[in-house]
């Protein structure tokens, strides 16, 4: 399965604005803030790409659903349930 981004791309320093108390608590608990931020960003990218795919393919999905409503699916005669 293809990855969302190049996993071995070089890291880049960035500035983030975070709730100071949340940051303090995270550090106290030994949480790797960079890793958490990277994972959250990867999940957000994945969700946005999925939503974009649905929007880009909405017409085709609707056309397929109309076809299935009218004619059924190819396996209709094979199902035993």
N, C-alpha and C positions, 0 to 999 in steps of 0.2 A: 504494500500500500504506500503510495507516495506521501512524503511528509509535507507539512504545511509551509515549512521554511527550511533553509539550509542549516542543519544541526551543528555543523562544525564551522559556521561563519564566525569571524572574530567578534569578541565582545566589545562593546562600546560603552563608555561612561555616559550616564545621563543624570539629569536632575529631576527629582520627583518631589511633589508636595504631598505629604502624608499627615494624617492626624498624629500629633506629637505623642499623645498618650498611647495610642495604638502601636506606634513605632517603638516606644519605650518598652511596652509589654512584650512585643515580639522579640526584641533584643534580649530581654530578661529571660525569656523562655528558650533562647538559643535558636530562634527561627532564622533561617537564611532568607533575608528580605529580598535579595536579588533573585533567588530561585523561585520564591513565591510570586514575585512580580512577573517573572518570565513565564511561569506556568499560567498565571491568570491572563496575561496578554495572549498567549498561545490559544487558550480556550476562547477568548473574545474574538480572535481572528478566525478561528474555526467556525464559531457561531455566525459571524458576519458573512463568511464565504458561503455557508450553507443557506443562509437567508437570501443572499444574492442569487444563488443557483435556483432556488425555488421561484424567485421573482422573474428571473430570466427565462425559466422554462414553464411558467404558469399557463401559457396558451396551450402548449403541447400536453401538459398534464390534464388540463380541462378537456381537451379533445380526446385523449385516451379514456378518461373517465366516462365521457358521453358515449364513446364507442362500446365500452364494457357494459354500460347500462342498456344499450340497444341490443347488442349481439352477444353479450357474455364474454367469457374468456375461453381460450382454446381448450383448456382442460375440463370444461364443464361436463362433457360427456364421460370423462374418465373418473370423476370423483365418486367415492362410495359413501361419503358422509353428507 
